[in-house]
Amino acid sequence: IATTHSISAGLDYASIGPEHAYLHDGGRAEYIYASDAEALEGFALCAELEGIIPALETSHAIMPALRIARELPKDDVVIVNLSGRGDKDVQLVAELQTR
């Protein structure tokens, strides 16, 4: 099992990898990703445009969702489920944004 890294505590748990590899290899799942920088960008964008402070885990979905949305017809709808709460991550985000 390869080591992982994420600014989000919930996304760096390597032992779930074999299950995801099984789902991917069976054609049952397709995975996309966001870098730490993209997660921070998604965090800021969601807070600025929607007034919602997303959890860092959720922030990893925002920029990939925007990439997908740009490829779809304008009438299509893309939904990102914002789970958790980001107030717990505000201090970490502020520290990371000043680096």
Protein Blocks (a to p, Z undefined) as FASTA:
>chain_A
ZZdddfbfklmcfklmmmmmmmmmnopaccddddfklmmmmmmmmmmmnopacdfklmmm
mmmmmmmmmmpcfkbccddddehjfklmmmmmmmmmmZZ
